[in-house]
Amino acid sequence: MREMKLSTKLVILVGGLATAATTFALLAVSIFIYVSTEQQIRVRLASQAKAIATEHIQVETEKLNLINNPEGLTLQMSLREYDASLYIFDQKNKTYAQYGIYKDLDQNQQEMLLSFDFTEQFLSKTKGVYRDFSLPRYGLYDTYTMPIVTADGNRGYLQIASQNTLWPMLQKGMLVSFAFLLPLVWLISLLVAIFSARLILHPLKRLVEYIDSINIDRLPKKIYLIPTLDQEVASLTRAFNLLLKRVALSLTRQKEVAENISHELKTPLTRISSSLDVLIRHSSDENKSKLITIKNEAINLGANVDVILAMAEPSINDRHELINPKLIITQILKSLNPDLTLDVNLADNFLIPADKNVLQVVIRNILENASKYNVKNGYIEINGKLNKSSWTLDFLNSTDSKSSIGEHLFSRWQRGTKIKKGHGLGLAIVNELCEQNEIKIEMNKKGSEEVTVRLTGYFNQTS
C-alpha cells in the first residue's frame, strides 16, 4: 500500500467508502421496508382473525358453530376475499374447520404450525401470537393465532395464515439493486476520484516539476505564492521556502569553506613544491631521494585536497562530457612504480560520459592502490568495454597473497596490512564520488594473487 501512488490510494478510498455507503443504504432501506411491511401484515392478520372470530364463529356450551356473517358471506367466501388460510380447533385439539393451505399439509407440518404451549400462551392471556414459518414446497407463511374466549372461559383457537411474498421479492430486489448499482457506484467513484486526485494533486505536481527544474548552482530565493493556492499546498510551499533558505545558506558556507581550503592549502603546497624543485637540483644524491619523497607527498596532499573539493562541488552531473579515459590513465601511469608491467587495452575511440575531474580522481586512487598492493615485477592491466547503454572499466593487478584486501577498503579509515602510510580515506572518497555520479564500483579478488576493480557507468544519465 505504501508503494502506491497517492491518486491510486484516493481512488481505492473513494471507491471503498462509496461501496460501503451504498451497501449500508440498500440494507437500511431493505430492513425498513421489511419491518414496516411485517408490521402491516401483523395488523392485517390480527384484524382479519378478530373479524372471523366475531362474525363467523358462534360459541356454545360444548362446541363451536360456523355461521355466515351479517352480510350473508360464508366463512370460505370471507377467506377468499382475505386471500388467507384458516384452521380452527378446540381445547381438545378437535378440528372444527380447515381451509386453504391447511388442507394440503401433512400431520408434521400442521403440528409445526400449531406448536404452542397453549397453557402459557393463551389460557392466561387473550392476545394473539404472530409467527412466521418456512414450509418446504410452500414457502414462507405468516400466521396469527388467537384464542376464542367466552365469558365462562376458553373454548378454542383460531389460526389464520397468509403467504409471505414480500421477503422473496425483497431479496430479489436487493440482488438486482446490488448488481446494477454497485458497478454504477464504482464507475462514478472512479471518475470522481480521478478528477479529485488531479484537482488536488495538480498544484503539488507543478511544485515537484519546479523543484526538479531547480539548478542547485543557482538556487532561487523563494517560490512565490499565488492568492488562489490551496491552504495545504501554500503551507507546504512555505515550508519548502524555509528549507530552500537553509539549503542556500549551507551551500554558500560550503562553497566558502572549499575556497578557503583551496587558498590556504594549495597555495602553500605549490610554493613548497617549487622550493623543493630548487633544492633537488642543488642537493647531493643522498638527500635528493629524500627531497623527491617529500615532494611526492606534497603532491599527493594536493591531490587529496582536489578530491575533497570535488566532493564539495554541487551539480556534479551537470558537467558530464564524453571523455577518453585512456588519456587520463596514461598520464597517471607515468608516476607509478616503473618495475610494474603496464597493459592498457583501450581503443582511441573509447568515449564515456563523465566529469573529467571526478573521473581523474577515481582512476588515480584506483591505480595508486593497485601499485601499493602490487608485488615486485608485478603487473597492472586495464580493459574497457562499451555496450549500448553502459560501459565498464576493469583494473586488474597482481597482489601479495598475504595482503588483506576486501570490500572494507571502501570504508573510511581502512588500509591494507602492507600499507603503513596514508589515512585510509582514498577508496572511501572514491566510493562516495562514484555514488554521486551513478558509477558502480566493485572489487573482486581472484584466488590470492589477482585483484579486479570494476567501474560500471551508463549513458544518457539524468540523475
Residue pairs with C-beta under 8 A, 6 or more apart in sequence:
1 9
4 12
6 197
6 201
7 193
7 194
7 197
7 198
7 201
10 193
10 196
10 197
10 200
11 189
11 190
11 193
11 194
11 197
13 193
14 189
14 192
14 193
14 196
15 186
15 189
15 190
15 193
17 189
18 185
18 186
18 188
18 189
19 182
19 185
19 186
19 189
22 181
22 182
22 185
23 178
23 182
26 174
26 177
26 178
26 181
27 174
30 170
30 173
30 174
33 170
34 166
34 167
34 170
37 166
38 142
38 166
41 142
41 162
41 164
41 166
42 130
42 142
42 144
44 162
45 84
45 130
45 142
45 143
45 144
45 160
45 162
46 128
46 130
46 144
46 146
48 82
48 84
48 144
48 160
49 128
49 144
49 146
49 158
49 160
50 146
51 78
52 75
52 78
52 79
52 86
52 158
52 160
53 146
53 148
53 158
55 69
55 70
55 78
56 66
56 67
56 68
56 69
56 74
56 75
56 78
57 64
57 65
57 66
57 67
57 88
57 148
57 158
58 64
58 65
58 66
58 67
59 65
59 148
59 150
59 155
59 156
63 90
64 88
64 90
64 96
64 148
64 155
64 156
66 75
66 88
66 96
66 97
68 74
68 75
69 78
73 81
75 86
75 97
75 99
76 99
79 85
79 86
79 99
79 100
82 160
82 162
83 162
84 100
84 160
84 161
84 162
85 99
85 100
85 101
85 102
85 160
85 161
85 162
86 97
86 98
86 99
86 100
86 102
86 158
86 159
86 160
86 161
87 95
87 97
87 98
87 99
87 102
87 110
87 113
87 114
87 158
87 159
87 161
88 95
88 96
88 97
88 98
88 148
88 156
88 157
88 158
88 159
89 95
89 96
89 114
89 156
89 157
90 96
90 155
90 156
90 157
91 118
91 154
91 155
91 156
91 157
96 156
100 161
101 135
101 138
101 141
101 161
101 163
102 110
102 113
102 161
104 138
105 113
105 135
109 135
109 136
112 133
112 135
113 133
113 141
113 143
113 159
113 161
114 145
114 159
116 122
116 129
116 145
118 157
121 129
122 147
122 154
122 157
123 147
123 154
125 147
126 147
126 149
127 146
128 144
128 145
128 146
128 147
129 144
129 145
129 146
130 142
130 143
130 144
131 142
131 143
131 145
132 140
132 141
132 142
132 143
132 164
133 140
133 141
133 143
134 140
134 141
135 141
138 163
139 163
139 164
139 165
139 168
140 163
140 164
140 167
140 168
141 161
141 162
141 163
141 164
142 161
142 162
142 163
142 164
143 159
143 160
143 161
143 162
144 159
144 160
145 157
145 158
145 159
146 157
146 158
146 159
147 154
147 156
147 157
147 158
148 154
148 155
148 156
148 157
148 158
149 155
200 230
203 229
203 230
203 233
204 233
204 236
207 223
207 233
207 236
207 237
207 240
210 223
211 240
214 220
215 315
215 318
216 251
216 314
216 315
217 314
217 315
217 318
219 244
219 247
219 248
219 251
220 244
221 244
221 245
221 248
222 241
222 244
222 245
223 237
223 240
223 241
223 244
225 234
225 237
225 238
229 237
251 314
254 312
255 312
257 312
258 309
258 312
258 313
261 305
261 308
261 309
262 305
262 309
265 301
265 302
265 305
266 302
266 305
269 298
269 299
269 301
269 302
269 305
270 302
272 298
273 295
273 298
273 299
273 302
276 291
276 294
276 295
276 298
277 295
279 291
280 288
280 291
280 292
280 295
283 291
303 361
303 364
304 425
304 426
306 357
306 361
307 361
307 365
307 426
307 429
307 433
308 429
310 316
310 357
310 358
310 361
310 433
311 429
311 432
311 433
311 436
316 355
316 358
316 436
316 437
317 355
317 437
317 438
317 461
317 463
319 355
319 356
319 357
320 353
320 354
320 355
320 461
321 353
321 354
321 355
321 356
322 351
322 352
322 353
323 351
323 352
323 353
323 354
323 356
323 359
324 346
324 348
324 349
324 350
324 351
325 346
325 350
325 352
325 354
325 359
325 363
325 384
325 393
326 344
326 346
326 347
326 348
326 350
328 356
328 359
328 360
328 363
329 344
329 346
329 363
329 367
329 382
330 344
332 360
332 363
332 364
332 367
332 368
333 342
333 344
333 367
333 380
336 342
336 367
336 368
336 371
336 380
337 371
337 374
339 376
339 377
339 378
340 371
340 374
340 377
340 378
340 379
340 380
341 377
341 378
341 379
341 380
342 379
342 380
343 379
343 380
343 381
343 382
344 382
345 381
345 382
345 383
345 384
346 382
346 383
346 384
347 384
350 384
350 386
352 386
352 391
352 393
352 457
353 457
353 459
353 460
353 461
354 437
354 439
354 457
355 437
358 433
358 436
358 437
361 429
361 430
361 433
362 430
362 433
362 434
362 439
362 441
362 455
363 393
365 426
365 427
365 429
365 430
366 395
366 427
366 430
366 453
366 455
367 380
367 395
368 426
369 409
369 426
369 427
370 380
370 395
370 397
370 451
370 453
371 380
371 397
372 416
372 418
372 419
373 397
373 399
373 400
373 403
373 405
373 416
373 418
373 419
373 451
374 380
374 397
374 398
374 399
375 398
375 399
375 400
378 397
378 398
378 399
379 396
379 397
379 398
380 395
380 396
380 397
381 394
381 395
381 396
381 397
382 393
382 394
382 395
382 396
383 393
383 394
383 396
384 391
384 392
384 393
384 394
385 391
385 392
385 394
389 458
389 459
389 460
390 456
390 457
390 458
390 459
391 456
391 457
391 458
391 459
392 454
392 455
392 456
392 457
393 454
393 455
394 452
394 453
394 454
395 452
395 453
395 454
395 455
396 450
396 451
396 452
397 450
397 451
398 449
398 450
399 405
399 445
399 448
399 449
399 450
399 451
400 418
401 448
401 449
402 417
403 416
403 417
403 418
404 416
404 417
405 416
405 443
405 445
405 451
406 443
406 445
407 443
408 414
409 415
409 416
409 427
409 443
410 427
410 428
410 430
410 431
410 441
410 443
411 428
412 424
412 425
412 428
413 423
413 424
413 425
413 428
414 424
414 427
414 428
415 422
415 424
430 441
431 441
433 439
434 440
434 441
434 455
437 457
437 463
438 457
438 458
438 461
438 463
439 455
439 456
439 457
440 454
440 455
440 456
440 457
441 453
441 454
441 455
441 456
442 453
442 454
442 456
443 451
443 452
443 453
443 454
444 451
444 452
444 454
445 451
445 452
446 452
